[in-house]
């Protein structure tokens, strides 16, 4: 959950005021009275975390080294910027060490889904690469055919020039 930042009264108008929360105590304080224009969040009991989670800090894990010193039943969360391969490794390690992964309720099912999606993306990538290679081969063949045709045209032009030079020009004379 995102941690709220409680703004101190006069934070924007006074330079000396530091952004550390202090309860507004003035008799005319609009923030204390919760007036319309000053509805900034003030700390109260409703912001307290649930009893089950109190005192237990979540560990954010991004690699297997961070899992090494954890006890059985420790609550962890996997970071969101991890790739599929590493996520599968981490989840398997969590199952082995009997750790609780907060962002995956059923870890074994999550591992299977990740493996499937990883396999699909790999197959898709391979298919695209094969298509690309086929296109390159076709393009190469087309270029070679084009070059052969151009060479054949040049040869024909040369032959025509030579035959034109060899033929004697007929002169019409008087009869």
Number of C-alpha atoms within 10 A of each C-alpha: 4 4 6 10 13 15 18 19 21 14 14 11 8 9 8 8 12 14 14 11 14 13 14 16 10 10 8 9 13 15 21 17 14 13 11 9 8 13 12 16 13 18 15 7 6 6 10 9 11 8 8 7 10 9 9 10 10 14 17 16 17 18 15 14 9 12 19 10 7 15 11 12 12 18 19 20 15 19 14 11 8 14 12 14 11 13 22 21 13 23 21 15 15 22 14 10 16 15 19 19 23 16 13 15 10 11 19 15 11 15 20 12 13 17 16 12 13 16 12 12 12 12 12 12 12 12 12 12 12 12 12 12 12 12 12 12 12 12 12 12 12 12 12 12 12 12 12 12 12 12 12 12 12 12 12 12 11 12 12 12 11 11 10 11 10 9 8 8 8 6 6 6 5 4 3
